[in-house]
Amino acid sequence: MKETVVSGIRPTGQLHLGNYFGAVTNFVKMQHDYNCYFFIADLHSLTTHPTPQDLHGYVRHVLVEYLACGIDPEKSTIYVQSDVPEVAELYLYLNMNAYMGELERSTSFKDKVRAQPDNVNAGLLTYPTLMAADILIHRATKVPVGKDQEQHLEMTRTFGNRFNRLYNSEYFPEPFAFNYAENLVKVPGLDGKGKMSKSSGDGNCIYLADSPDIIRKKLSRAVTDGGPTEENQAKPEAIQNLFDLMKIVSTPDTLTHFDELYNKMAIRYGDFKKQLAEDMIVFNSPIRERIEELSKDSSYLRQVALHGALKARESAQKTIKEVRSLIGFKSF
């Protein structure tokens, strides 16, 4: 029997190359080896109060882009979180046994309080219990998460084990962080200051849906410096970031060519960025074209979402039925 993997993404806009290499390519591979549930976390996004139009549009974006990247709804279960009401029910049960002190000590909660002091809502405080419900509803054992989510995963184990002790069972298995890739690809942004991230602005990201003209414009504005001042010198972070991007999308010969020019103090950043832009366009084009094609097929998207909800609810309803029995909710 295949192990169960669960992963969710908040619908906060379009996916970029960092999302693609950091998560989605691994999802495409692991769907053949594991029982995978990939959900769009629209309930989580309510903590920031999106408008109904934005929320629906963002959910649709993620669904389209997941499909365009190769996640197969016949091999994986792709669903929208709010289409599975059993998640909210389990969230309620877990909240009954989650304590204020441990929730307030969550690093992400402290960060959010500092970042948005005028919007410290209960959803932010209980984010870890909703994440736990997302995972435990399918009794998953593997969860692809980054370093910033490992504390939440530890809390998920705490909540699951606490439920088991409270109701004298071994019902929920312990989920652990899961890295499917042998070598993680770190995708730098265009601002010269680290990884690609939407929080740093659209100009820092190459989105999977970006047109060729937009990609050229973004690369032309990418941060560089005055050029090397001696042969074979170490590259500053901003320049190394662009070379790292070239390593991802260009041929080895192209990378070697510009690396040699840099080492000989003969590089022209304008030519370098133009080449990187064209290679990025070639790399991105099949995904972008598939995104455009899928975006026009609302009937198919509805079919995928309904199919995913049915599959996810089959798993979730079984869990909720058994959880209710363990708690003591019995029919008269």
QUIZIQUI-V916144 format. One record per residue. N is the residue number from 1. RES is the residue in three letters. PHI is phi in degrees with one decimal (none if undefined). BURIAL is b if it has 9 or more other ideal C-beta (glycine too) atoms within 8 Angstrom, else e. D_FIRST is the distance of its C-alpha to the first C-alpha in Angstrom with 2 decimals. Layout:
BEGIN
n=N res=RES phi=PHI burial=BURIAL d_first=D_FIRST
n=N res=RES phi=PHI burial=BURIAL d_first=D_FIRST
END
This chain:
BEGIN
n=1 res=MET phi=none burial=e d_first=0.00
n=2 res=LYS phi=-71.7 burial=e d_first=3.81
n=3 res=GLU phi=-70.8 burial=e d_first=6.58
n=4 res=THR phi=-97.1 burial=b d_first=9.28
n=5 res=VAL phi=-115.2 burial=b d_first=12.64
n=6 res=VAL phi=-127.3 burial=b d_first=15.87
n=7 res=SER phi=-148.1 burial=b d_first=19.28
n=8 res=GLY phi=-127.6 burial=b d_first=22.56
n=9 res=ILE phi=-135.2 burial=b d_first=25.97
n=10 res=ARG phi=-71.7 burial=e d_first=29.29
n=11 res=PRO phi=-82.1 burial=b d_first=31.28
n=12 res=THR phi=-114.6 burial=e d_first=34.43
n=13 res=GLY phi=137.5 burial=e d_first=35.45
n=14 res=GLN phi=-78.2 burial=e d_first=34.51
n=15 res=LEU phi=-82.5 burial=b d_first=32.03
n=16 res=HIS phi=-117.1 burial=b d_first=33.74
n=17 res=LEU phi=-59.4 burial=b d_first=33.05
n=18 res=GLY phi=-63.3 burial=b d_first=31.98
n=19 res=ASN phi=-62.2 burial=b d_first=29.19
n=20 res=TYR phi=-62.3 burial=b d_first=28.27
n=21 res=PHE phi=-79.5 burial=b d_first=28.06
n=22 res=GLY phi=-77.9 burial=b d_first=26.99
n=23 res=ALA phi=-141.0 burial=b d_first=23.94
n=24 res=VAL phi=-63.6 burial=b d_first=23.63
n=25 res=THR phi=-61.3 burial=b d_first=23.46
n=26 res=ASN phi=-69.7 burial=b d_first=20.47
n=27 res=PHE phi=-60.2 burial=b d_first=18.78
n=28 res=VAL phi=-60.4 burial=b d_first=19.50
n=29 res=LYS phi=-74.2 burial=b d_first=17.87
n=30 res=MET phi=-72.1 burial=b d_first=14.71
n=31 res=GLN phi=-63.5 burial=b d_first=13.92
n=32 res=HIS phi=-84.5 burial=e d_first=12.89
n=33 res=ASP phi=-111.6 burial=e d_first=10.32
n=34 res=TYR phi=-133.6 burial=b d_first=8.98
n=35 res=ASN phi=-87.2 burial=e d_first=8.86
n=36 res=CYS phi=-101.7 burial=b d_first=12.61
n=37 res=TYR phi=-118.8 burial=b d_first=15.33
n=38 res=PHE phi=-115.3 burial=b d_first=18.79
n=39 res=PHE phi=-119.6 burial=b d_first=21.64
n=40 res=ILE phi=-100.2 burial=b d_first=25.41
n=41 res=ALA phi=-85.2 burial=b d_first=26.84
n=42 res=ASP phi=-72.6 burial=b d_first=30.00
n=43 res=LEU phi=-65.4 burial=b d_first=30.34
n=44 res=HIS phi=-59.6 burial=b d_first=30.55
n=45 res=SER phi=-70.0 burial=b d_first=33.25
n=46 res=LEU phi=-66.5 burial=b d_first=35.53
n=47 res=THR phi=-64.3 burial=b d_first=36.74
n=48 res=THR phi=-104.8 burial=e d_first=38.90
n=49 res=HIS phi=55.1 burial=e d_first=40.18
n=50 res=PRO phi=-69.8 burial=b d_first=39.69
n=51 res=THR phi=-70.6 burial=e d_first=41.69
n=52 res=PRO phi=-56.5 burial=e d_first=39.92
n=53 res=GLN phi=-65.7 burial=e d_first=40.77
n=54 res=ASP phi=-64.2 burial=e d_first=39.40
n=55 res=LEU phi=-60.2 burial=b d_first=36.19
n=56 res=HIS phi=-64.0 burial=e d_first=35.42
n=57 res=GLY phi=-63.4 burial=e d_first=36.51
n=58 res=TYR phi=-68.5 burial=b d_first=34.36
n=59 res=VAL phi=-61.2 burial=b d_first=31.20
n=60 res=ARG phi=-62.6 burial=b d_first=32.03
n=61 res=HIS phi=-55.1 burial=b d_first=32.63
n=62 res=VAL phi=-64.5 burial=b d_first=29.21
n=63 res=LEU phi=-59.5 burial=b d_first=27.47
n=64 res=VAL phi=-58.8 burial=b d_first=29.68
n=65 res=GLU phi=-73.4 burial=b d_first=29.21
n=66 res=TYR phi=-58.0 burial=b d_first=25.40
n=67 res=LEU phi=-65.3 burial=b d_first=25.53
n=68 res=ALA phi=-63.8 burial=b d_first=28.35
n=69 res=CYS phi=-81.9 burial=b d_first=26.51
n=70 res=GLY phi=114.5 burial=e d_first=23.68
n=71 res=ILE phi=-72.7 burial=b d_first=20.94
n=72 res=ASP phi=-98.4 burial=e d_first=19.76
n=73 res=PRO phi=-66.5 burial=b d_first=19.46
n=74 res=GLU phi=-86.5 burial=e d_first=17.49
n=75 res=LYS phi=-96.1 burial=e d_first=14.75
n=76 res=SER phi=-116.7 burial=b d_first=15.09
n=77 res=THR phi=-104.2 burial=b d_first=16.37
n=78 res=ILE phi=-104.3 burial=b d_first=19.93
n=79 res=TYR phi=-147.7 burial=b d_first=21.99
n=80 res=VAL phi=-93.7 burial=b d_first=25.18
n=81 res=GLN phi=-51.9 burial=b d_first=24.92
n=82 res=SER phi=-71.6 burial=e d_first=27.83
n=83 res=ASP phi=-79.2 burial=b d_first=26.30
n=84 res=VAL phi=-121.0 burial=b d_first=23.91
n=85 res=PRO phi=-63.5 burial=e d_first=26.45
n=86 res=GLU phi=-61.9 burial=b d_first=23.92
n=87 res=VAL phi=-61.7 burial=b d_first=23.74
n=88 res=ALA phi=-65.2 burial=b d_first=27.48
n=89 res=GLU phi=-67.1 burial=b d_first=27.21
n=90 res=LEU phi=-66.1 burial=b d_first=24.76
n=91 res=TYR phi=-56.0 burial=b d_first=27.07
n=92 res=LEU phi=-63.0 burial=e d_first=29.93
n=93 res=TYR phi=-62.3 burial=b d_first=28.34
n=94 res=LEU phi=-67.8 burial=b d_first=27.45
n=95 res=ASN phi=-62.7 burial=b d_first=30.98
n=96 res=MET phi=-65.5 burial=e d_first=32.46
n=97 res=ASN phi=-120.0 burial=b d_first=31.18
n=98 res=ALA phi=-106.2 burial=b d_first=31.76
n=99 res=TYR phi=-104.4 burial=e d_first=35.17
n=100 res=MET phi=-51.0 burial=e d_first=37.80
n=101 res=GLY phi=-59.0 burial=e d_first=38.42
n=102 res=GLU phi=-70.2 burial=b d_first=34.93
n=103 res=LEU phi=-69.0 burial=b d_first=34.64
n=104 res=GLU phi=-69.7 burial=b d_first=38.08
n=105 res=ARG phi=-82.2 burial=e d_first=37.20
n=106 res=SER phi=-59.0 burial=b d_first=34.47
n=107 res=THR phi=-60.3 burial=e d_first=35.68
n=108 res=SER phi=-66.2 burial=b d_first=34.83
n=109 res=PHE phi=-65.9 burial=b d_first=36.82
n=110 res=LYS phi=-60.3 burial=b d_first=39.78
n=111 res=ASP phi=-63.8 burial=e d_first=39.66
n=112 res=LYS phi=-66.8 burial=b d_first=39.66
n=113 res=VAL phi=-60.4 burial=b d_first=42.55
n=114 res=ARG phi=-69.1 burial=e d_first=44.55
n=115 res=ALA phi=-77.3 burial=e d_first=43.71
n=116 res=GLN phi=-137.3 burial=e d_first=44.33
n=117 res=PRO phi=-61.5 burial=e d_first=46.52
n=118 res=ASP phi=-90.9 burial=e d_first=47.59
n=119 res=ASN phi=-138.8 burial=b d_first=44.08
n=120 res=VAL phi=-92.2 burial=b d_first=42.45
n=121 res=ASN phi=-95.6 burial=e d_first=40.56
n=122 res=ALA phi=-62.6 burial=e d_first=38.21
n=123 res=GLY phi=-62.9 burial=b d_first=35.30
n=124 res=LEU phi=-67.3 burial=b d_first=35.84
n=125 res=LEU phi=-63.6 burial=b d_first=35.97
n=126 res=THR phi=-99.3 burial=b d_first=32.76
n=127 res=TYR phi=-50.9 burial=b d_first=30.81
n=128 res=PRO phi=-62.2 burial=b d_first=28.51
n=129 res=THR phi=-75.2 burial=b d_first=27.62
n=130 res=LEU phi=-68.4 burial=b d_first=26.85
n=131 res=MET phi=-62.0 burial=b d_first=24.63
n=132 res=ALA phi=-62.3 burial=b d_first=22.89
n=133 res=ALA phi=-62.8 burial=b d_first=22.51
n=134 res=ASP phi=-58.1 burial=b d_first=20.99
n=135 res=ILE phi=-83.0 burial=b d_first=18.22
n=136 res=LEU phi=-73.2 burial=b d_first=17.83
n=137 res=ILE phi=-59.4 burial=b d_first=17.93
n=138 res=HIS phi=-105.9 burial=b d_first=14.29
n=139 res=ARG phi=52.3 burial=b d_first=13.53
n=140 res=ALA phi=-72.8 burial=b d_first=12.77
n=141 res=THR phi=-114.3 burial=b d_first=12.66
n=142 res=LYS phi=-130.5 burial=b d_first=14.07
n=143 res=VAL phi=-136.2 burial=b d_first=17.31
n=144 res=PRO phi=-71.7 burial=b d_first=19.47
n=145 res=VAL phi=-136.7 burial=b d_first=22.93
n=146 res=GLY phi=-85.6 burial=e d_first=26.33
n=147 res=LYS phi=-56.4 burial=e d_first=28.59
n=148 res=ASP phi=-70.7 burial=e d_first=30.28
n=149 res=GLN phi=-106.5 burial=b d_first=27.20
n=150 res=GLU phi=-64.8 burial=b d_first=26.11
n=151 res=GLN phi=-64.5 burial=b d_first=28.42
n=152 res=HIS phi=-64.6 burial=b d_first=26.83
n=153 res=LEU phi=-67.4 burial=b d_first=23.37
n=154 res=GLU phi=-62.6 burial=e d_first=25.00
n=155 res=MET phi=-67.4 burial=b d_first=26.50
n=156 res=THR phi=-60.0 burial=b d_first=23.18
n=157 res=ARG phi=-62.3 burial=b d_first=22.08
n=158 res=THR phi=-60.3 burial=b d_first=25.53
n=159 res=PHE phi=-65.9 burial=b d_first=25.30
n=160 res=GLY phi=-65.5 burial=b d_first=21.89
n=161 res=ASN phi=-66.3 burial=b d_first=23.10
n=162 res=ARG phi=-64.7 burial=b d_first=26.42
n=163 res=PHE phi=-60.3 burial=b d_first=24.93
n=164 res=ASN phi=-58.9 burial=b d_first=23.06
n=165 res=ARG phi=-68.0 burial=e d_first=26.39
n=166 res=LEU phi=-62.7 burial=e d_first=28.49
n=167 res=TYR phi=-108.9 burial=b d_first=26.61
n=168 res=ASN phi=50.8 burial=e d_first=25.85
n=169 res=SER phi=-142.4 burial=e d_first=22.07
n=170 res=GLU phi=-123.3 burial=e d_first=19.03
n=171 res=TYR phi=-71.0 burial=b d_first=17.55
n=172 res=PHE phi=-88.4 burial=b d_first=17.02
n=173 res=PRO phi=-75.3 burial=e d_first=15.01
n=174 res=GLU phi=-87.9 burial=e d_first=17.04
n=175 res=PRO phi=-88.4 burial=b d_first=16.48
n=176 res=PHE phi=-130.6 burial=b d_first=17.97
n=177 res=ALA phi=-61.1 burial=e d_first=19.64
n=178 res=PHE phi=-135.3 burial=b d_first=17.82
n=179 res=ASN phi=-116.7 burial=e d_first=19.87
n=180 res=TYR phi=-78.3 burial=e d_first=18.19
n=181 res=ALA phi=-77.5 burial=e d_first=21.59
n=182 res=GLU phi=-74.8 burial=e d_first=23.32
n=183 res=ASN phi=-127.7 burial=e d_first=26.68
n=184 res=LEU phi=-71.3 burial=e d_first=27.26
n=185 res=VAL phi=-96.6 burial=e d_first=29.92
n=186 res=LYS phi=-95.6 burial=e d_first=32.46
n=187 res=VAL phi=-100.8 burial=b d_first=34.44
n=188 res=PRO phi=-78.5 burial=b d_first=37.97
n=189 res=GLY phi=-86.9 burial=b d_first=40.05
n=190 res=LEU phi=-96.9 burial=b d_first=43.47
n=191 res=ASP phi=-92.9 burial=b d_first=45.51
n=192 res=GLY phi=78.8 burial=b d_first=45.54
n=193 res=LYS phi=-128.9 burial=e d_first=43.96
n=194 res=GLY phi=114.2 burial=e d_first=40.31
n=195 res=LYS phi=-74.7 burial=e d_first=37.09
n=196 res=MET phi=-68.2 burial=b d_first=36.98
n=197 res=SER phi=-154.8 burial=b d_first=36.84
n=198 res=LYS phi=-63.9 burial=b d_first=37.94
n=199 res=SER phi=-65.1 burial=e d_first=39.63
n=200 res=SER phi=-93.0 burial=b d_first=42.14
n=201 res=GLY phi=103.8 burial=e d_first=43.18
n=202 res=ASP phi=-61.9 burial=e d_first=42.47
n=203 res=GLY phi=-67.8 burial=e d_first=44.68
n=204 res=ASN phi=-86.7 burial=b d_first=42.30
n=205 res=CYS phi=-118.8 burial=b d_first=39.39
n=206 res=ILE phi=-104.2 burial=b d_first=38.72
n=207 res=TYR phi=-83.5 burial=b d_first=36.75
n=208 res=LEU phi=-62.4 burial=b d_first=34.57
n=209 res=ALA phi=-94.0 burial=b d_first=36.91
n=210 res=ASP phi=-63.3 burial=b d_first=40.13
n=211 res=SER phi=-75.9 burial=e d_first=42.72
n=212 res=PRO phi=-53.8 burial=e d_first=44.44
n=213 res=ASP phi=-64.2 burial=e d_first=47.56
n=214 res=ILE phi=-66.6 burial=e d_first=45.76
n=215 res=ILE phi=-62.4 burial=b d_first=44.00
n=216 res=ARG phi=-60.7 burial=b d_first=47.40
n=217 res=LYS phi=-64.3 burial=e d_first=49.02
n=218 res=LYS phi=-65.2 burial=b d_first=46.43
n=219 res=LEU phi=-68.3 burial=b d_first=46.58
n=220 res=SER phi=-65.1 burial=b d_first=50.38
n=221 res=ARG phi=-96.1 burial=e d_first=50.37
n=222 res=ALA phi=-59.4 burial=b d_first=47.90
n=223 res=VAL phi=-68.5 burial=e d_first=49.47
n=224 res=THR phi=-131.8 burial=b d_first=51.26
n=225 res=ASP phi=-135.2 burial=e d_first=54.26
n=226 res=GLY phi=-78.5 burial=e d_first=57.64
n=227 res=GLY phi=102.1 burial=e d_first=56.20
n=228 res=PRO phi=-65.4 burial=b d_first=56.17
n=229 res=THR phi=-109.0 burial=e d_first=59.39
n=230 res=GLU phi=-152.8 burial=e d_first=58.96
n=231 res=GLU phi=-67.9 burial=e d_first=57.18
n=232 res=ASN phi=58.0 burial=e d_first=53.66
n=233 res=GLN phi=-77.2 burial=e d_first=53.38
n=234 res=ALA phi=-66.1 burial=e d_first=50.11
n=235 res=LYS phi=-80.9 burial=e d_first=48.86
n=236 res=PRO phi=-62.1 burial=e d_first=49.04
n=237 res=GLU phi=-54.6 burial=b d_first=45.82
n=238 res=ALA phi=-60.3 burial=b d_first=46.66
n=239 res=ILE phi=-74.7 burial=b d_first=47.31
n=240 res=GLN phi=-60.3 burial=b d_first=44.32
n=241 res=ASN phi=-59.1 burial=b d_first=42.13
n=242 res=LEU phi=-68.1 burial=b d_first=43.51
n=243 res=PHE phi=-66.0 burial=b d_first=43.01
n=244 res=ASP phi=-65.6 burial=b d_first=39.37
n=245 res=LEU phi=-64.8 burial=b d_first=38.98
n=246 res=MET phi=-62.6 burial=b d_first=40.69
n=247 res=LYS phi=-60.8 burial=e d_first=38.31
n=248 res=ILE phi=-76.2 burial=b d_first=35.41
n=249 res=VAL phi=-110.6 burial=b d_first=37.08
n=250 res=SER phi=-103.6 burial=b d_first=39.90
n=251 res=THR phi=-76.2 burial=e d_first=40.29
n=252 res=PRO phi=-57.3 burial=e d_first=40.87
n=253 res=ASP phi=-62.9 burial=e d_first=44.45
n=254 res=THR phi=-63.8 burial=b d_first=45.15
n=255 res=LEU phi=-60.8 burial=b d_first=43.90
n=256 res=THR phi=-62.3 burial=e d_first=46.00
n=257 res=HIS phi=-57.9 burial=e d_first=49.02
n=258 res=PHE phi=-74.2 burial=b d_first=49.13
n=259 res=ASP phi=-64.1 burial=b d_first=48.29
n=260 res=GLU phi=-66.8 burial=e d_first=51.30
n=261 res=LEU phi=-61.3 burial=b d_first=53.48
n=262 res=TYR phi=-62.3 burial=b d_first=52.55
n=263 res=ASN phi=-64.7 burial=b d_first=53.35
n=264 res=LYS phi=-93.9 burial=e d_first=56.68
n=265 res=MET phi=61.6 burial=b d_first=57.53
n=266 res=ALA phi=-114.3 burial=e d_first=57.74
n=267 res=ILE phi=-74.3 burial=b d_first=54.85
n=268 res=ARG phi=-113.8 burial=e d_first=55.65
n=269 res=TYR phi=-61.6 burial=e d_first=53.11
n=270 res=GLY phi=-60.0 burial=e d_first=53.95
n=271 res=ASP phi=-65.6 burial=e d_first=52.99
n=272 res=PHE phi=-60.1 burial=b d_first=49.89
n=273 res=LYS phi=-70.6 burial=b d_first=48.65
n=274 res=LYS phi=-64.4 burial=b d_first=49.53
n=275 res=GLN phi=-63.4 burial=b d_first=47.49
n=276 res=LEU phi=-61.9 burial=b d_first=44.52
n=277 res=ALA phi=-62.6 burial=b d_first=44.82
n=278 res=GLU phi=-65.7 burial=e d_first=44.91
n=279 res=ASP phi=-67.9 burial=b d_first=41.89
n=280 res=MET phi=-64.8 burial=b d_first=40.03
n=281 res=ILE phi=-63.4 burial=b d_first=41.03
n=282 res=VAL phi=-62.1 burial=e d_first=39.79
n=283 res=PHE phi=-64.2 burial=e d_first=36.43
n=284 res=ASN phi=-78.9 burial=b d_first=36.12
n=285 res=SER phi=-55.2 burial=b d_first=37.53
n=286 res=PRO phi=-60.6 burial=e d_first=34.51
n=287 res=ILE phi=-70.2 burial=b d_first=32.59
n=288 res=ARG phi=-61.5 burial=b d_first=35.78
n=289 res=GLU phi=-64.8 burial=e d_first=36.54
n=290 res=ARG phi=-68.6 burial=b d_first=33.11
n=291 res=ILE phi=-60.5 burial=b d_first=33.60
n=292 res=GLU phi=-62.8 burial=b d_first=36.99
n=293 res=GLU phi=-66.8 burial=e d_first=35.69
n=294 res=LEU phi=-67.2 burial=b d_first=32.88
n=295 res=SER phi=-61.2 burial=e d_first=35.25
n=296 res=LYS phi=-86.3 burial=e d_first=37.44
n=297 res=ASP phi=-106.3 burial=e d_first=34.77
n=298 res=SER phi=-62.9 burial=e d_first=34.54
n=299 res=SER phi=-62.2 burial=e d_first=33.32
n=300 res=TYR phi=-66.5 burial=e d_first=30.21
n=301 res=LEU phi=-62.7 burial=b d_first=29.54
n=302 res=ARG phi=-62.0 burial=e d_first=29.87
n=303 res=GLN phi=-62.9 burial=e d_first=27.47
n=304 res=VAL phi=-63.8 burial=b d_first=24.79
n=305 res=ALA phi=-63.4 burial=b d_first=25.42
n=306 res=LEU phi=-67.1 burial=e d_first=25.34
n=307 res=HIS phi=-59.8 burial=b d_first=22.13
n=308 res=GLY phi=-65.6 burial=b d_first=20.45
n=309 res=ALA phi=-63.5 burial=b d_first=22.05
n=310 res=LEU phi=-64.1 burial=e d_first=20.86
n=311 res=LYS phi=-66.0 burial=b d_first=17.16
n=312 res=ALA phi=-66.3 burial=b d_first=17.60
n=313 res=ARG phi=-70.7 burial=b d_first=19.65
n=314 res=GLU phi=-60.0 burial=e d_first=17.24
n=315 res=SER phi=-68.2 burial=b d_first=14.88
n=316 res=ALA phi=-67.5 burial=b d_first=18.08
n=317 res=GLN phi=-65.7 burial=b d_first=19.87
n=318 res=LYS phi=-62.1 burial=e d_first=17.30
n=319 res=THR phi=-62.2 burial=b d_first=17.60
n=320 res=ILE phi=-63.6 burial=b d_first=21.38
n=321 res=LYS phi=-59.0 burial=e d_first=21.85
n=322 res=GLU phi=-73.0 burial=b d_first=20.31
n=323 res=VAL phi=-65.3 burial=b d_first=22.19
n=324 res=ARG phi=-60.7 burial=e d_first=25.39
n=325 res=SER phi=-65.3 burial=b d_first=25.14
n=326 res=LEU phi=-64.1 burial=b d_first=24.72
n=327 res=ILE phi=-67.7 burial=e d_first=27.68
n=328 res=GLY phi=116.8 burial=e d_first=29.77
n=329 res=PHE phi=-78.3 burial=e d_first=30.18
n=330 res=LYS phi=-121.5 burial=e d_first=30.80
n=331 res=SER phi=-80.1 burial=e d_first=32.34
n=332 res=PHE phi=-92.7 burial=e d_first=35.79
END
